[in-house]
Amino acid sequence: MRKVYPYRFVPQTSYSVETIDRGRAAPDFPLRSRFFYAHDPDGRFPIALTEPAPDLTAEGLACRRGERLVFTGVSFRLPAGGALLLTGANGSGKTSLLRLLGTLIAPAAGKLVWGSAPVAADIAGYRAGLHYVGHQDGVKPGLTPRETLAFWMALRGLEASRAEPVLDAALRTFALDTVADWPCRWLSAGQRRRLALARLVAAPALIWLLDEPTSALDHDNQIRLERAIAAHRDAGGRVVVASHTPIDIGPAGVVVLDAFAPTPDHAAAG
């Protein structure tokens, strides 16, 4: 009998099959079901299940930081393969909305819904299916890039027998293979940023929350990031990007946070 793994612990097809050269995804695999697998006893090939991933829905979200109401009334739906671009002036709430979507802060009003259930009903389960890359790269200077990615993979429960090819693919995706065994304290700002982004590939998750992901990246490495985002979406993943600089994430919804600034009436009511 096959053992069925939860989606949050299983690499998506675009990395575990196509990148690692263990075979090719069958053309009849439902595109939006590629995060759900049963594995054969020998672990040779992931078999897609047909259950689709649910939508992430925001309903009337508001955010308060201290005494200040930052935004109010933000609603959207993010389906499998979907993308959302957050724009707005400094202080409009781009980072705050990402942190709210990552459950790092609670909404002042409104709610997040995963499928038909409120995210608040199972925060741990929801967090297990997302990656948040913020302004800080989260890189320990004493570890190497290889050790850093191995940590993230272990945290996601990736089987040790599969770890090395997945890790190597992540390093190649962001052109880090030549510095994979250097101490991270030797890395440039751009290399550290690429390492922070490489964990998206090394330890896949359904939802990517990216805050100014192109910071410190040159043109070639921004293209690498855009390709990774495209592959993630093609495999049914979702991405929310906050950026004040142009980035090509494909067809996407746009939330201009300036449009959700609170009115004087909202501020008085708060």
C-alpha positions in Angstrom: 0.0 0.0 0.0 1.3 3.4 -0.9 2.0 5.9 1.9 0.3 9.2 1.3 2.2 12.3 2.4 0.6 15.7 3.2 1.1 18.2 0.5 3.3 20.4 2.7 6.0 17.7 3.0 6.3 16.7 -0.7 8.2 18.5 -3.4 6.2 19.8 -6.3 6.5 18.1 -9.7 8.4 20.8 -11.4 11.3 20.3 -9.1 11.1 16.6 -7.9 10.6 15.2 -11.4 11.6 17.5 -14.2 14.5 19.2 -12.6 16.0 16.2 -10.9 15.6 14.0 -14.0 13.8 11.2 -12.4 11.3 11.2 -15.2 8.8 13.5 -16.8 5.4 14.5 -15.5 2.8 12.6 -17.4 0.8 14.9 -19.7 -2.5 13.8 -18.3 -1.6 14.8 -14.7 -4.0 17.5 -13.6 -1.9 20.6 -13.5 -3.6 22.0 -10.4 -3.1 18.7 -8.5 0.6 18.4 -8.7 1.3 19.2 -5.0 -0.6 16.1 -3.9 1.2 12.7 -4.3 1.1 9.1 -3.4 4.6 7.5 -3.7 5.3 4.1 -5.0 7.1 1.7 -2.6 10.5 2.3 -4.2 10.1 6.1 -4.2 10.8 6.2 -7.9 8.0 8.4 -9.1 5.4 10.7 -7.6 1.8 9.8 -8.7 -0.5 12.8 -8.8 -3.7 12.6 -6.9 -6.8 14.4 -8.2 -7.8 16.5 -5.2 -7.3 20.2 -6.1 -5.7 22.6 -3.7 -8.1 25.1 -2.1 -8.2 28.8 -2.7 -6.8 31.4 -0.3 -9.4 34.1 0.2 -9.1 37.4 2.0 -12.4 39.0 3.2 -12.3 42.7 4.3 -8.9 42.6 5.9 -7.8 45.6 8.0 -4.4 46.1 9.7 -3.6 48.1 12.8 0.0 48.8 13.9 0.1 50.3 17.3 -2.5 53.2 17.3 -2.4 53.5 13.5 -4.9 51.9 11.2 -2.8 51.1 8.2 -5.4 49.8 5.7 -8.9 48.5 5.7 -11.3 46.6 3.4 -8.7 44.5 1.5 -10.4 41.5 -0.2 -9.1 39.1 -2.9 -9.1 35.4 -3.9 -5.8 33.6 -4.8 -6.5 30.3 -6.6 -4.0 27.5 -7.5 -1.5 29.0 -10.0 -2.5 32.6 -9.0 -0.3 35.6 -8.3 -0.9 38.9 -6.5 1.3 42.0 -6.8 1.2 44.5 -3.9 2.1 48.1 -4.7 1.9 51.4 -2.9 3.8 54.2 -1.3 6.1 53.7 1.6 4.1 53.1 4.7 1.0 52.0 2.8 1.0 48.5 4.3 2.7 46.2 1.7 4.9 44.5 4.3 2.1 44.5 6.9 -0.3 42.7 4.5 2.4 40.1 3.8 2.9 39.6 7.5 -0.8 39.3 8.0 -1.0 36.7 5.2 1.8 34.8 6.9 -0.1 34.9 10.2 2.7 36.9 11.8 0.2 39.5 12.9 -3.6 39.2 13.3 -6.0 41.2 11.3 -7.8 44.1 13.0 -10.9 43.2 11.0 -11.9 40.7 8.4 -10.5 37.2 7.9 -8.4 34.8 5.9 -10.0 31.6 4.6 -8.2 28.6 3.2 -10.7 26.6 1.1 -13.8 26.7 3.3 -12.2 27.0 6.7 -10.8 30.1 8.4 -7.0 30.1 8.6 -7.4 30.9 12.3 -8.9 27.4 12.9 -5.6 25.7 12.0 -2.7 28.3 11.9 0.0 25.7 12.3 -1.3 23.6 9.3 -1.6 26.8 7.2 1.9 28.0 8.1 3.3 24.6 7.1 2.3 25.2 3.5 3.9 28.6 3.0 7.3 30.4 2.7 7.8 34.0 3.8 10.9 35.8 2.5 11.1 39.1 4.2 13.6 42.0 4.1 16.1 40.0 6.2 17.7 37.1 4.5 17.8 34.8 7.5 21.3 33.5 6.7 23.7 32.3 9.5 27.2 33.4 8.7 28.8 30.2 10.1 26.8 27.9 7.9 27.5 27.2 4.2 24.7 27.6 1.5 24.5 23.8 1.3 24.0 23.5 5.1 21.5 26.3 5.1 19.3 24.7 2.5 19.7 21.3 4.2 18.2 22.8 7.3 15.2 24.2 5.5 14.6 20.8 3.8 14.8 18.9 7.0 12.4 21.4 8.5 9.9 20.5 5.7 10.4 16.8 6.4 12.0 16.0 3.0 13.3 12.4 3.0 17.1 12.2 3.4 17.4 9.8 0.4 15.9 12.5 -1.8 17.6 15.6 -0.3 20.8 15.8 -2.2 19.4 16.0 -5.8 16.8 18.5 -4.7 19.4 20.6 -2.9 21.7 20.6 -5.9 18.8 21.7 -8.1 18.0 24.6 -5.8 21.6 25.7 -5.8 21.8 25.6 -9.6 18.5 27.5 -9.9 20.0 30.6 -8.3 23.6 30.0 -9.5 25.0 29.2 -6.1 26.6 25.9 -6.9 30.1 27.4 -7.2 29.9 28.9 -3.7 27.8 26.1 -2.1 30.5 25.1 0.4 31.7 28.6 1.4 30.9 30.0 4.8 27.9 32.4 4.3 29.9 35.2 5.9 32.0 35.3 2.6 28.9 35.8 0.5 28.0 39.2 -1.1 24.6 40.8 -0.4 23.3 39.5 -3.7 24.5 36.0 -3.0 22.8 36.0 0.4 19.6 37.2 -1.1 19.8 34.4 -3.7 20.3 31.9 -0.9 17.3 33.1 0.9 15.3 32.6 -2.3 16.8 29.2 -3.0 14.9 27.7 -0.1 11.7 28.2 -2.1 13.0 25.6 -4.5 14.8 23.3 -2.0 11.8 23.1 0.4 8.7 23.7 -1.8 5.5 25.1 -0.3 2.1 26.0 -1.8 2.3 29.7 -1.0 5.2 32.1 -1.5 5.1 35.5 0.3 7.9 37.6 -1.1 8.8 41.1 0.3 10.9 43.1 -2.1 12.5 39.8 -3.4 14.6 41.6 -6.1 16.6 43.6 -3.5 20.3 43.2 -4.1 19.7 41.1 -7.3 21.3 42.0 -10.6 19.5 41.6 -13.9 20.5 38.0 -14.5 19.5 36.9 -11.1 16.2 38.7 -11.2 15.4 36.7 -14.4 16.3 33.5 -12.4 13.8 34.5 -9.7 11.1 35.2 -12.4 11.7 31.8 -13.9 11.3 30.1 -10.5 8.1 32.0 -9.9 6.8 30.9 -13.3 7.7 27.2 -12.6 6.0 27.5 -9.2 2.8 28.8 -10.7 2.8 26.3 -13.5 2.9 23.6 -10.9 -0.2 25.1 -9.1 1.6 27.2 -6.5 0.6 30.7 -5.5 2.7 33.8 -5.0 2.2 37.2 -3.4 4.9 39.7 -4.1 5.4 43.2 -2.6 7.7 45.3 -4.7 8.3 49.0 -5.5 10.4 48.0 -8.6 9.2 46.3 -11.8 9.2 42.4 -11.7 7.6 40.0 -14.2 5.5 37.5 -12.3 3.2 36.8 -15.3 -0.6 37.6 -15.2 -1.5 38.7 -11.7 -4.0 40.6 -9.6 -2.8 43.9 -8.3 -3.6 45.4 -4.9 -2.6 49.1 -4.7 -2.5 49.6 -0.9 -2.9 53.4 -1.2 -6.5 52.8 -2.3 -7.3 51.1 1.0 -6.0 53.8 3.3 -8.4 54.5 6.1 -10.8 57.4 5.9 -11.1 59.8 8.8 -14.3 58.0 9.8 -12.5 54.7 10.0 -9.7 56.2 12.1 -12.3 57.8 14.4 -14.1 54.5 14.7 -10.9 52.6 15.6 
